[in-house]
Amino acid sequence: MSLPKFAWFRRQIVPYGEAKVGVLTHTLNYGTGIFAGLRGYWNGAEKQLFVFRPADHFRRFLQSAKLLSMDFGLSEDDLFHSLLALLRAEDYQQDCYIRPFGYFADETISSSQPGELRAEVSMVAIPFKGLTSRENGLHVTVSSWRRIDDTMIPARGKIAGGYVNTFLARTDALRAGFDDVLLLNNDGHVSEGSLTNFFLIRNGVACTPPITDNILEGITRNSLITLLRQELGIPVEERPIDRSEIYVGDEAFLCGTATQLAPITRIDYRALGTGKVGPITGALSELQDRLVHGYDEKYLHWCAPVYQPAEADAG
């Protein structure tokens, strides 16, 4: 992975190598951090980098901070303008991934109360094309690890320590030769993939677990629900999905900011549908890719431009 040249650290742009914390930092020792993942998409025709739905990402970022009683004294707008400064410093002319991270910066072994700790935000951006291939689909397995319950660690927040759950499930799946993993909640219903939301297509209807089934309230998930309903005319049901139902579905896919959309073609050694990427999943993937790169005027309000037009710079 290519490292960035810069970081937004302690509220200024600094060389990446200078953005450092000590090994006793509270969040490093206790997992008390929160993060977000945003994507920047390069539009070669317009020579423009578009960040996809930044306001929604920063709103969720601050909601995650609220769950840990973490106060940065920053607004969504403050974070967005800091992101613009960072991306303009990097001057990326390619797709990139952006990682804001909120943490308690005190170097202490004491499990202090949140109000006694200093909350900071860092932000970096790296060149990034995506995590998974969309061409042949994924072979996934159902994990023996259960998705953490919202009464244990808030599932709707991107809490750093909670992702140990994902790490355990995904590591076991990859070691067993699978591409990814599905986790069930404590009721035995499908919850999420690793770092991803899950959709099942069955009998012409798209089904996805409800937000009460211990899932992250995904922004990509929300976007795809809109596209399925409004652009493809596919009904969407947010409802519990049993493990046995996923084996008899017609199509399925995982989605998230880093993954974007990844078709599933096999689950636990069983072919899903025809065993190939299905027509609804394929059409949705093409539509999403065009949209996030700023080629669909109807959804340009989701795409925030980074660079000013040449005439504005000259002015």
C-alpha positions as CSV (number, residue, x, y, z in Angstrom):
1,M,0.0,0.0,0.0
2,S,1.3,3.5,-0.9
3,L,1.5,5.7,2.1
4,P,0.2,9.3,1.9
5,K,2.4,12.4,1.7
6,F,0.3,14.3,4.3
7,A,-2.0,13.9,7.2
8,W,-4.5,16.2,8.9
9,F,-3.2,15.9,12.4
10,R,-3.9,18.2,15.4
11,R,-5.9,20.5,13.2
12,Q,-3.3,21.2,10.6
13,I,-1.7,19.6,7.5
14,V,1.6,17.9,8.3
15,P,3.9,15.5,6.6
16,Y,2.6,12.0,7.1
17,G,5.7,10.9,9.0
18,E,5.1,13.6,11.6
19,A,1.6,12.4,12.5
20,K,2.5,10.1,15.4
21,V,1.1,9.1,18.8
22,G,2.7,7.3,21.7
23,V,2.3,3.7,22.6
24,L,0.5,4.6,25.8
25,T,-2.2,6.5,23.9
26,H,-5.5,5.6,25.5
27,T,-7.3,4.6,22.3
28,L,-4.4,2.4,21.2
29,N,-4.6,0.4,24.5
30,Y,-8.4,0.2,24.9
31,G,-9.9,0.4,21.4
32,T,-11.8,3.6,22.3
33,G,-11.6,5.1,18.8
34,I,-14.1,5.8,16.1
35,F,-13.5,6.1,12.4
36,A,-15.1,6.7,9.0
37,G,-14.3,5.6,5.5
38,L,-15.0,7.9,2.5
39,R,-14.1,7.5,-1.1
40,G,-12.9,10.0,-3.6
41,Y,-13.6,9.2,-7.3
42,W,-11.6,10.6,-10.2
43,N,-13.7,11.9,-13.2
44,G,-11.2,12.0,-16.1
45,A,-13.6,13.8,-18.4
46,E,-14.0,16.7,-16.0
47,K,-10.5,16.5,-14.4
48,Q,-12.3,16.5,-11.0
49,L,-12.2,14.4,-7.9
50,F,-15.6,13.7,-6.3
51,V,-16.0,12.7,-2.7
52,F,-19.1,10.6,-2.3
53,R,-21.7,11.8,0.3
54,P,-19.2,13.5,2.7
55,A,-21.9,15.2,4.8
56,D,-23.5,11.8,5.6
57,H,-20.2,10.2,6.4
58,F,-19.2,13.1,8.8
59,R,-22.6,13.1,10.4
60,R,-22.3,9.4,11.2
61,F,-18.7,10.0,12.3
62,L,-19.9,12.5,14.9
63,Q,-22.7,10.3,15.9
64,S,-20.2,7.5,16.6
65,A,-18.2,10.0,18.7
66,K,-21.3,10.8,20.7
67,L,-21.7,7.1,21.6
68,L,-18.3,7.3,23.3
69,S,-19.0,10.7,24.8
70,M,-16.1,12.0,22.6
71,D,-16.3,15.7,21.8
72,F,-13.9,17.2,19.2
73,G,-15.5,20.7,19.1
74,L,-15.8,20.3,15.3
75,S,-18.8,20.3,13.1
76,E,-19.5,18.3,9.9
77,D,-18.6,21.4,7.9
78,D,-15.3,21.8,9.8
79,L,-14.4,18.2,9.0
80,F,-15.4,18.6,5.3
81,H,-13.2,21.7,4.8
82,S,-10.3,20.0,6.5
83,L,-10.8,17.1,4.1
84,L,-10.7,19.4,1.1
85,A,-7.5,20.9,2.4
86,L,-5.9,17.5,2.7
87,L,-7.0,16.2,-0.7
88,R,-5.8,19.4,-2.4
89,A,-2.4,19.0,-0.7
90,E,-2.2,15.4,-2.0
91,D,-3.4,16.5,-5.4
92,Y,-4.8,13.1,-6.3
93,Q,-5.9,12.5,-9.9
94,Q,-7.1,9.0,-9.2
95,D,-9.6,7.2,-7.0
96,C,-8.7,7.4,-3.3
97,Y,-9.8,6.2,0.1
98,I,-10.1,8.7,3.1
99,R,-9.8,7.6,6.7
100,P,-10.9,10.0,9.5
101,F,-10.1,8.7,12.9
102,G,-11.2,10.0,16.3
103,Y,-9.3,9.0,19.4
104,F,-8.5,9.8,23.0
105,A,-5.0,11.2,22.8
106,D,-3.9,11.1,26.4
107,E,-1.0,8.8,27.1
108,T,-2.2,6.9,30.2
109,I,-2.9,3.4,31.4
110,S,-5.8,4.7,33.5
111,S,-9.4,3.9,32.3
112,S,-10.4,7.5,32.8
113,Q,-13.8,9.0,32.2
114,P,-14.4,10.4,28.7
115,G,-14.7,14.0,30.1
116,E,-11.2,13.7,31.6
117,L,-9.6,12.7,28.2
118,R,-8.6,14.8,25.3
119,A,-10.3,13.9,22.0
120,E,-8.5,14.4,18.7
121,V,-9.1,13.7,15.0
122,S,-6.7,12.7,12.3
123,M,-7.3,12.2,8.6
124,V,-5.4,10.6,5.8
125,A,-6.1,9.8,2.2
126,I,-4.4,7.1,0.0
127,P,-4.7,6.0,-3.6
128,F,-7.3,3.2,-3.8
129,K,-9.1,1.2,-6.4
130,G,-11.2,-1.1,-4.2
131,L,-11.0,-4.2,-2.0
132,T,-12.6,-6.9,-4.1
133,S,-13.1,-7.9,-7.8
134,R,-16.6,-7.7,-9.1
135,E,-16.1,-9.9,-12.2
136,N,-16.6,-13.5,-11.1
137,G,-18.2,-13.0,-7.7
138,L,-17.2,-14.0,-4.2
139,H,-17.3,-17.4,-2.5
140,V,-18.3,-16.7,1.1
141,T,-19.0,-18.7,4.2
142,V,-21.2,-18.3,7.3
143,S,-18.9,-17.6,10.3
144,S,-19.0,-19.5,13.6
145,W,-18.4,-16.1,15.2
146,R,-21.6,-14.2,15.9
147,R,-22.0,-10.5,15.2
148,I,-21.6,-8.4,18.4
149,D,-24.9,-7.3,19.8
150,D,-25.9,-3.6,20.1
151,T,-26.1,-4.1,23.8
152,M,-22.4,-5.0,23.9
153,I,-20.8,-2.5,21.5
154,P,-23.0,-0.2,19.5
155,A,-23.3,-1.8,16.0
156,R,-24.5,1.5,14.4
157,G,-21.3,3.2,15.4
158,K,-17.9,2.6,13.8
159,I,-16.2,1.9,17.1
160,A,-12.6,0.7,16.6
161,G,-12.6,-2.0,19.3
162,G,-15.7,-3.6,17.8
163,Y,-13.9,-4.5,14.6
164,V,-12.0,-7.2,16.4
165,N,-15.2,-9.2,15.8
166,T,-14.9,-8.7,12.1
167,F,-11.1,-9.5,12.2
168,L,-11.7,-12.9,13.8
169,A,-14.5,-13.9,11.4
170,R,-12.7,-12.7,8.3
171,T,-9.4,-14.2,9.3
172,D,-10.9,-17.7,9.8
173,A,-12.8,-17.4,6.5
174,L,-9.7,-16.4,4.5
175,R,-7.6,-19.2,6.1
176,A,-10.2,-21.7,5.0
177,G,-10.0,-20.5,1.4
178,F,-13.1,-18.3,1.2
179,D,-13.2,-14.8,-0.2
180,D,-15.3,-13.3,2.6
181,V,-17.7,-14.1,5.4
182,L,-21.2,-13.6,6.6
183,L,-22.0,-13.1,10.3
184,L,-25.2,-14.1,12.0
185,N,-26.6,-12.2,15.0
186,N,-27.6,-13.9,18.3
187,D,-31.1,-14.6,16.9
188,G,-29.5,-16.6,14.0
189,H,-30.4,-14.0,11.3
190,V,-27.9,-12.8,8.8
191,S,-26.4,-9.5,10.0
192,E,-23.4,-8.3,7.9
193,G,-20.4,-9.3,5.9
194,S,-16.9,-8.3,7.0
195,L,-17.0,-4.5,6.8
196,T,-20.0,-4.7,4.6
197,N,-23.8,-4.7,4.4
198,F,-25.6,-7.6,2.8
199,F,-28.4,-7.9,0.2
200,L,-30.2,-11.0,-1.1
201,I,-32.2,-11.0,-4.3
202,R,-35.1,-13.5,-4.2
203,N,-38.1,-13.7,-6.5
204,G,-37.4,-10.2,-7.9
205,V,-37.3,-8.6,-4.5
206,A,-34.1,-7.2,-2.8
207,C,-33.9,-8.1,0.9
208,T,-31.5,-6.6,3.4
209,P,-31.3,-7.0,7.2
210,P,-33.0,-4.2,9.2
211,I,-30.9,-1.8,11.2
212,T,-32.2,-3.5,14.4
213,D,-30.3,-6.7,13.4
214,N,-26.9,-5.3,14.7
215,I,-25.8,-3.8,11.4
216,L,-24.0,-0.6,10.6
217,E,-26.4,2.0,9.1
218,G,-24.4,1.9,5.9
219,I,-24.3,4.9,3.6
220,T,-23.6,2.7,0.6
221,R,-26.5,0.5,1.7
222,N,-28.8,3.5,1.8
223,S,-27.6,4.6,-1.6
224,L,-28.2,1.2,-3.2
225,I,-31.7,1.0,-1.7
226,T,-32.5,4.3,-3.5
227,L,-31.0,3.1,-6.8
228,L,-32.8,-0.3,-6.6
229,R,-36.2,1.3,-6.0
230,Q,-36.0,4.4,-8.2
231,E,-33.7,3.4,-11.0
232,L,-34.2,-0.3,-11.4
233,G,-37.8,-0.6,-10.1
234,I,-36.8,-3.4,-7.7
235,P,-38.8,-3.6,-4.5
236,V,-36.7,-3.5,-1.3
237,E,-37.6,-5.2,2.0
238,E,-35.7,-4.4,5.2
239,R,-36.4,-7.6,7.2
240,P,-34.7,-10.5,9.0
241,I,-33.0,-13.1,6.8
242,D,-32.6,-16.7,8.0
243,R,-29.4,-18.6,7.2
244,S,-31.3,-21.2,5.1
245,E,-32.9,-18.5,3.0
246,I,-29.5,-17.3,1.6
247,Y,-28.9,-20.7,0.1
248,V,-32.1,-20.5,-2.0
249,G,-31.7,-16.9,-3.1
250,D,-31.2,-15.9,-6.8
251,E,-28.5,-13.3,-6.3
252,A,-26.6,-11.6,-3.4
253,F,-24.0,-9.0,-2.9
254,L,-22.0,-7.2,-0.2
255,C,-21.6,-3.4,-0.2
256,G,-19.7,-0.8,1.6
257,T,-17.5,2.3,1.0
258,A,-14.3,0.3,0.5
259,T,-15.9,-2.6,-1.2
260,Q,-18.5,-0.6,-3.2
261,L,-20.5,-3.5,-4.5
262,A,-19.2,-7.1,-4.5
263,P,-21.4,-9.9,-6.0
264,I,-21.7,-13.2,-4.2
265,T,-21.9,-16.3,-6.4
266,R,-21.2,-19.2,-3.9
267,I,-22.1,-19.6,-0.2
268,D,-20.7,-22.5,1.8
269,Y,-19.9,-24.6,-1.2
270,R,-23.3,-24.0,-2.7
271,A,-23.8,-22.1,-6.0
272,L,-26.1,-19.1,-5.5
273,G,-28.7,-19.0,-8.3
274,T,-26.9,-19.8,-11.5
275,G,-23.5,-19.5,-9.9
276,K,-22.7,-16.4,-11.9
277,V,-23.2,-12.6,-11.3
278,G,-27.0,-12.0,-11.6
279,P,-28.6,-9.4,-13.9
280,I,-29.9,-7.2,-11.1
281,T,-26.6,-7.2,-9.3
282,G,-24.7,-6.5,-12.5
283,A,-27.0,-3.6,-13.5
284,L,-26.8,-2.1,-10.1
285,S,-23.0,-2.3,-10.0
286,E,-22.7,-0.5,-13.4
287,L,-25.1,2.2,-12.2
288,Q,-23.3,2.7,-9.0
289,D,-19.9,3.0,-10.6
290,R,-21.1,5.6,-13.0
291,L,-22.9,7.6,-10.3
292,V,-20.0,7.8,-7.8
293,H,-17.6,9.0,-10.5
294,G,-19.9,12.0,-11.1
295,Y,-21.3,10.9,-14.5
296,D,-25.0,10.9,-13.5
297,E,-26.4,14.4,-13.2
298,K,-29.4,13.2,-11.3
299,Y,-27.2,12.2,-8.4
300,L,-24.5,14.9,-8.5
301,H,-25.8,16.2,-5.2
302,W,-24.2,13.1,-3.7
303,C,-20.8,14.0,-5.2
304,A,-18.8,16.8,-3.7
305,P,-16.1,18.3,-6.0
306,V,-12.6,18.8,-4.5
307,Y,-10.8,21.0,-7.0
308,Q,-11.9,24.5,-8.0
309,P,-12.5,25.1,-11.7
310,A,-9.5,26.7,-13.5
311,E,-11.3,30.0,-14.0
312,A,-12.1,30.2,-10.3
313,D,-8.4,29.6,-9.4
314,A,-7.4,32.3,-11.9
315,G,-9.8,34.7,-10.2
